[in-house]
Amino acid sequence: MPSLTRTFLSLFPSSPHSLALTRLSLSLAQGVPIRLELGPKDLDKQSVLSVRRDTGAKAPLAVADLTSSIPSLLDTIHVDMLDRARSTFDAAITKIENWADLVPALNSNKVTVLPWCEVEACEDAIKDRSAKESVQGAQEDEKAPSAGAKSLCIPHDQARWGSIEGKVCPQCGEKAKRWTLFGRSY
């Protein structure tokens, strides 16, 4: 069995600059959320430099407090990433109440929420009609969207979209039962 040193040296190039780049690329490929950098000046200061993968922000951390500061930093990264993902997703949802707005929203890579009657035949009609309308007027373009809208889910938080009372399904005109997310699946 090869020694640990031999195994380690076979994994990394011998040049110090190449070694640093290889370690950095490996940590990025593995999805490591925090990179800790330690140099001679950091040893004198009894600190390490932390680099957040999600923002690239750098901050010194005291070596004595690493057991408490790293979990705290990981929690902060988690909250920040979750908030950013939620805001990105919320910005991609468009509330639609009439058919004329559906296909342009889908062509803008939006997920739509619309009042729906919850009839399976109506869902199939929405998919077929939106697919046909998305390619109408489009020249023969291989990149033009050709998929129709399909129901993705019925959100638990119906109050977010307002009352469904008096709303009708944009496809069939029947009374809507609940707000439903529609979008393209790729």
C-alpha positions as CSV (number, residue, x, y, z in Angstrom):
1,M,0.0,0.0,0.0
2,P,1.4,3.4,-0.9
3,S,2.3,5.8,1.8
4,L,0.0,8.7,2.5
5,T,2.6,11.2,1.3
6,R,3.1,9.4,-2.0
7,T,-0.7,9.3,-2.5
8,F,-1.1,12.9,-1.6
9,L,1.7,14.0,-3.9
10,S,0.4,12.0,-6.8
11,L,-3.0,13.8,-6.5
12,F,-1.5,17.3,-6.5
13,P,1.1,18.9,-8.8
14,S,4.4,19.9,-7.2
15,S,4.3,23.6,-8.0
16,P,2.9,25.7,-5.1
17,H,0.8,27.8,-7.5
18,S,-0.7,24.8,-9.2
19,L,-1.3,23.2,-5.8
20,A,-3.4,26.2,-4.6
21,L,-5.4,26.2,-7.8
22,T,-6.0,22.5,-7.6
23,R,-7.2,22.7,-4.1
24,L,-9.5,25.7,-4.9
25,S,-11.0,23.9,-8.0
26,L,-11.5,20.7,-5.9
27,S,-13.3,22.6,-3.2
28,L,-15.5,24.3,-5.8
29,A,-16.3,21.1,-7.5
30,Q,-17.2,19.4,-4.2
31,G,-19.5,22.3,-3.2
32,V,-17.6,23.3,0.0
33,P,-19.6,26.3,1.4
34,I,-16.6,27.9,3.3
35,R,-13.0,27.9,2.3
36,L,-10.5,28.6,5.2
37,E,-7.2,30.1,4.2
38,L,-4.3,30.0,6.6
39,G,-1.0,31.7,6.0
40,P,2.1,32.8,8.0
41,K,0.5,36.1,8.9
42,D,-2.7,34.4,9.9
43,L,-0.7,32.1,12.2
44,D,0.9,35.2,13.9
45,K,-2.6,36.7,14.4
46,Q,-4.1,33.4,15.6
47,S,-6.8,33.6,12.9
48,V,-7.9,32.1,9.6
49,L,-9.5,33.9,6.6
50,S,-12.9,32.5,5.7
51,V,-14.2,32.8,2.2
52,R,-17.9,32.2,1.5
53,R,-18.5,30.3,-1.6
54,D,-22.0,31.8,-2.3
55,T,-20.9,35.5,-2.2
56,G,-17.1,35.4,-2.2
57,A,-17.1,37.5,1.0
58,K,-13.9,37.2,3.1
59,A,-13.7,37.6,6.8
60,P,-11.1,36.7,9.5
61,L,-12.1,34.2,12.1
62,A,-10.3,33.7,15.4
63,V,-8.8,30.2,15.7
64,A,-10.0,30.0,19.3
65,D,-13.7,30.6,18.3
66,L,-13.8,28.3,15.2
67,T,-16.0,25.8,16.8
68,S,-18.8,28.4,17.3
69,S,-18.1,30.8,14.4
70,I,-18.2,28.2,11.6
71,P,-21.6,26.7,12.5
72,S,-22.9,30.3,12.9
73,L,-21.5,31.2,9.5
74,L,-23.0,28.0,7.9
75,D,-26.4,29.0,9.3
76,T,-26.0,32.5,7.9
77,I,-25.1,31.0,4.5
78,H,-28.1,28.7,4.6
79,V,-30.5,31.5,5.4
80,D,-29.1,33.8,2.8
81,M,-29.2,31.2,0.1
82,L,-32.7,30.1,1.0
83,D,-33.9,33.8,0.9
84,R,-32.2,34.4,-2.4
85,A,-33.8,31.2,-3.9
86,R,-37.2,32.1,-2.6
87,S,-37.0,35.7,-4.0
88,T,-35.8,34.4,-7.4
89,F,-38.6,31.8,-7.5
90,D,-41.3,34.4,-6.4
91,A,-40.0,36.8,-9.1
92,A,-40.5,34.1,-11.7
93,I,-44.2,33.5,-10.9
94,T,-46.8,35.6,-12.7
95,K,-50.5,35.7,-11.8
96,I,-52.7,35.2,-14.9
97,E,-56.4,35.6,-15.1
98,N,-57.0,35.7,-18.9
99,W,-55.8,33.6,-21.7
100,A,-54.1,36.4,-23.7
101,D,-51.5,36.8,-20.9
102,L,-50.6,33.1,-20.6
103,V,-48.5,32.3,-23.6
104,P,-46.4,35.6,-23.4
105,A,-45.7,34.8,-19.8
106,L,-44.6,31.3,-20.6
107,N,-42.4,32.5,-23.5
108,S,-40.8,34.8,-20.9
109,N,-39.7,31.7,-18.9
110,K,-42.3,32.5,-16.2
111,V,-44.3,30.0,-14.1
112,T,-47.9,31.1,-14.1
113,V,-50.5,30.8,-11.4
114,L,-54.1,30.9,-12.7
115,P,-57.6,30.0,-11.6
116,W,-58.4,26.5,-12.7
117,C,-61.5,24.4,-12.8
118,E,-59.5,21.2,-12.0
119,V,-60.9,19.2,-14.9
120,E,-58.4,16.9,-16.5
121,A,-59.7,17.5,-20.0
122,C,-59.3,21.3,-19.5
123,E,-55.7,20.7,-18.4
124,D,-55.0,18.8,-21.7
125,A,-56.7,21.6,-23.6
126,I,-54.5,24.2,-21.9
127,K,-51.4,22.2,-22.8
128,D,-52.4,21.8,-26.4
129,R,-53.7,25.3,-27.0
130,S,-50.6,27.0,-25.3
131,A,-48.3,24.8,-27.3
132,K,-50.0,25.7,-30.6
133,E,-50.0,29.4,-29.7
134,S,-46.4,29.5,-28.6
135,V,-45.3,28.5,-32.1
136,Q,-47.8,30.6,-34.0
137,G,-46.1,33.5,-35.8
138,A,-42.7,32.1,-34.9
139,Q,-40.5,31.4,-37.9
140,E,-38.9,28.1,-38.2
141,D,-36.6,28.4,-35.2
142,E,-35.3,25.3,-33.5
143,K,-34.9,27.3,-30.2
144,A,-38.6,28.5,-30.2
145,P,-40.5,26.9,-27.3
146,S,-42.9,24.2,-28.4
147,A,-44.0,22.8,-25.2
148,G,-47.4,23.6,-23.8
149,A,-48.2,24.6,-20.2
150,K,-49.0,21.8,-17.8
151,S,-50.2,21.9,-14.2
152,L,-47.2,21.8,-11.9
153,C,-49.0,21.9,-8.5
154,I,-51.8,23.4,-6.5
155,P,-50.1,25.6,-3.9
156,H,-51.1,25.1,-0.2
157,D,-51.1,28.9,0.3
158,Q,-54.1,29.8,-1.7
159,A,-54.6,33.1,0.2
160,R,-51.4,34.4,-1.3
161,W,-53.1,34.8,-4.7
162,G,-56.4,36.3,-3.4
163,S,-59.9,35.0,-3.3
164,I,-60.9,32.4,-6.0
165,E,-64.5,33.5,-5.6
166,G,-65.9,34.8,-8.9
167,K,-62.8,33.6,-10.9
168,V,-63.2,31.5,-14.0
169,C,-60.8,29.1,-15.7
170,P,-59.1,31.0,-18.6
171,Q,-59.4,28.0,-20.9
172,C,-63.0,26.8,-20.5
173,G,-64.7,29.6,-18.7
174,E,-66.0,27.3,-15.9
175,K,-66.0,28.3,-12.3
176,A,-62.4,28.0,-10.9
177,K,-61.9,25.8,-7.8
178,R,-58.3,26.8,-6.9
179,W,-55.2,28.7,-8.0
180,T,-52.8,26.4,-9.8
181,L,-49.3,26.7,-11.0
182,F,-48.8,26.1,-14.7
183,G,-45.6,26.1,-16.6
184,R,-43.4,24.4,-19.1
185,S,-41.5,21.3,-18.1
186,Y,-38.2,20.7,-20.0
